[in-house]
Amino acid sequence: MGLEELRALVTRHARPDTTTAIDGVLASKIERPAPPYTSMTGTVLALIAQGTKRLALGERVYDYRAGQYLIASVDLPVTGHFVDVSPEHPALGFGLVLRPSVVAELLLRAAPTDLPPAPGSTPSGIAVSDAPDELVDAAARMLLLLARPRDAAVLAPLIEREIVWRLLTGAQGATVRQLGLADSSLAHVARAVRWIRDHYAESFRVEDAARVAGMSVSAFYRNFQAVTAMSPIQFQKQIRLQQARLLLATDAHDVTGVGHRVGYDSPSQFSREYRRHFGAPPSRDAVRLRETALAAVPSLP
């Protein structure tokens, strides 16, 4: 099966919230254009069946289109949107949550010669590649199981492993492999990412995050920037501003209170950084969010 079959299956099974009846399997259909919006990637495979998406991580910009896939190996704050979307030509995508336990299981089964060599440096947390036919076929067969619930219980875990295997042995195999290695540099950075997300409203020193990661300060800083395209403090700011935007979408009248809740002691600094990041001051952007419901736009990374 190819992209045509995948498009038809995504069109048939996509829900407003992108989830499906199979845990960890996602299907996305976007019919209306929207300004760039912020979200967290999760650890996920996102395969485009139709359309083109632009994604920004820090200073890096990724464009990927039909027949290409994106790997997010760390849960990262990104800004993205689909290009040239319309009801007549919607953006269609397949997604699969990447579970470290599945990656680890396959690594144990694989022979050393089955996998690409380990990278010489820490890979970025996001990567884009062309999707081989075998990957597109496996994604389509996974979606076919949505109409066959009896088969899905047995076959979905097998196809999940097939998809992950295609990724492990493909162009981004070195990146995906690190998801399953508890002592990889990516795993160390991911621990710090989770810690910063859990404590985003609190001040911290880079030394604190490095200690959580189990790395020296210099190694941590270097690897963190390689994975996230940001410094730890810039990453925290992204999380704070994203959380503030979510809060303002539901309460547009308490800008100062929202700024304080996400960690800003200075209302003027909060307003200044918010405007720089989202292109409008908090109060005006909150009204726009409520009018356009940007906070509820469903999509894959």
N, C-alpha and C positions, 0 to 999 in steps of 0.2 A: 504494500500500500504506500501511496505517496502523499504529497501535499494536498492534492484535491480531496482525497478521502479524509485526511486530517481536518481540512476546513469544514467539510460536511459534518463530521462528528462533533467538532467544537461548536458549530452553529446549533446543532441539535441539543447539546447537553449543557451549554453554558448557563449559569445562574447569575443573578445580580451580584452575589457576593463571591463569585469565582470558585466556591467549593463544589465538590461533587459527592456522590454517595460513597465513593471509595476514599478512605482516609488518606490524606496527603496528595491526592490527585486534584489538579486545578484546571478549570477551563474558563477562558476570558473572552468576552465579546464586547467591544466598545464601538458604539455607533455614532457618537457625537463628539466633535472636537472639544477639547478643554485646555485651559492654560496649564503649564507645568505644575505638578503637585508633588508634595513631599510624602515619603513613606519609608518604612523599613523593609529591606529586601527579604529577611529570613535567609535560611540556607536552602537554595532552591535552584532547580533547572527551569528556565523559561524558554520555550521553543515557539517561535513566531510562525504561524501558518499563513497569515495574511496581514499585510501592512508593514509599517516601519515605526520603530520606537527610538526615541532619544533619551538617554539617561546620563545624569551628571552625578559624579561622586567626587566631592572636593573640586579640584581643578581638572579632573579627567572627564571626558565626554565619550560616551559609547553610543554608536548608532548600530542597531541590528534590525534585520528585515526578514521577510518570509524566507524560510529555508535556513535560518541561522538560529543559534541558541546562545543564551547567556547563562553563565554559572555564577551564583553568588555563594561563596564559601564561608562567609561571615555575615551576621545580621548587621547591615550597614544602612545609614541614613542617606537616601538618594532623592533626587528631584528628576521627574521624568514626564513625558507625554508622548502620545502617538501622533504621527504626522499624517496629514491629509486623510482624516477619518470622516466617513459619512454613512448614513443609513444604507446607501447603495453599495458602499465598499467598507464594511466594518473591519476593524482590527480584530484578529482572531489569534488566540494563543493557548498553548498547552503548558501546564506546569506540574512539577513534581517536587515535593519537599524532600530534600536530601538528608537522610538520617545517618549520622556517623556510625551507628551500629551496623547498618547494612554495608557501608563502605569497608568497615573493619573486617566484617565476615568475608567479603570477597577478597580482600587483601590476603587473608589467611589461606584462602583456597588457591590463589594465583601463584604461578611459578615466577621467579625473578625475571625471566626473559619475556614474560607476558606483558609487562608494564613499561611505560616510557621511563627514562632515567630521571632520578630526582633532580629538581632544579638547583642551580648553583646559588640562588638567592631566594628570599621569601617572595612568593608570587603575590600579585594584587588579589584583593578579595573579590574582584569581579573580572570576568573574562568573557570574550565573545568569539565564537567560531562558526564555521559552516557546519550544518547538521548532515551527517552521512545518511544514506538511504535507510540503513539498518535502524538508526535512532528514530527517524520519522515513522518507520513501520511499527516499531515497538510502541511508540506513543499512540498511534492509531489503534493498535490492538488493545491497549489499556482502556481507551475510551469506549471501544466496542463492548467491554465487559459491563459498562453501566446499564446496558439493556439485558444483561444476563447475570442477575445477582447470585444465582446458584453457582455459576462458574467463577464469579469474581472472588468469592471467599478463598478459593484454592489457587486460582491463576494470577490474581493481582499481585501477590507477593513475589511470584516467579517473574512476572514481567517487570516489576520494580527492580529486581536484581539484574535482569537483562539490561534495562536502561542504564542503571548505575555502572554495569560492566562496560557498556558502550562508551560511557563517559570516561571511565578509568583508562581504557585502552585508546582513547581518542586524543585530539589535539590538546585538550585541557586536563589530561589524566593526572599530571603532576599536581595540579591545584586540587582536584577532587580527592586525590589520595591523601592529602594532608588532613582532610576531614576525619579520616579513620585512624589517624595516628595520634595517640594521646600526648606524645612528647614532641610533636612537630612545632615549628615556629608559629604556624598559623593557629594551632590549638592554644599556644601560650597567649597570643594576641587576643584570641576569641574570649579567653577568660577575663582579660582586662576590659574588653568591649562590654561584656555582660556586667562587670562590676561598675563601670562608668554609667551604663544605662540605669542600673539600680540606684545609683547615688548621684544622678545628674544634677539635682538641686543643691548639692553640697560642694563646697570648695575642696579641692584636693591638690596635692603636689604630684608631679610626674613620678617622683620616687615611690609614692604610695601605689600608683597603678603598676609600676615596674615590679614591685614586691608581690602584688597579686598575680602578675604574669609569671613570676619566678625567673626573671631575667635581670641582668644588669641594666642600669639606666640607659647607657649608650646603646646597647643591643635592643632594648625595648623600644626606644624612640625610633631607631632606624627601621625595625621590623614593623612597628605600628604604622609608620608613614607608608611603607611599602604596601601594606595590606589595605589601608583605609584611605590613602591619599590625603590624610590630614594629620596634624599633630593631635595628641590626646586632648589638649585644651580646645582646639577647634572642633574636635569630635563632640566634646561635651556641649559646646555652644550649639551645634547642629541639633542635638537631642533636645536641649532646652527650648530652642525656637520651634521645633516641630511639636513638642508637647504644648507649648503656649498656643500654637495655632489651633490645635484640637480643642483646647479649653475655650478659646475665644469663639469658636464656631458655635458653642452652646451658651456662652455668656459674653455677649459683646460689650457689656456696659461696665465691666470691672477690669479695665486694662491694667491698672496699677496692682490690683490684687493678683491677677494672673501672672504678671511679671515677678512678683514676690514669690509666688508659689513655685515657679520653675527655677528660682535661685538668683534673681536680680534684686539687689538692694537699691539700685538707682533706677527710677522710672524713666529718666531721660536716656540712660544707656540702653535699657530694654527697648524703648521706642526706636532709638537710632539703629541698633543692631537688627531689630525686626524689619525695619524698613529696608535696610541694606540687603537683607536676605530675601524678602518676599516682594519687594518693590512697592510697598505701600505701608503707611503707619498702621499700628495694630488695630485701632478703632475702625479705620476705613476698610482694612482687609477683612475684619470680622463681619462687616455688613456684606461685603462681596461674597464671603464664604457662605453665609446664610442664604443669599440670593441664588447662588449657583450650585450649592451643595457639593463643593469641591471635596470636602472632607469625606464624602461617602462614595467618591469615584472608585469603582472596583477595577483592579488591573493586576497583571503580573508585573514583576520587576522589569 
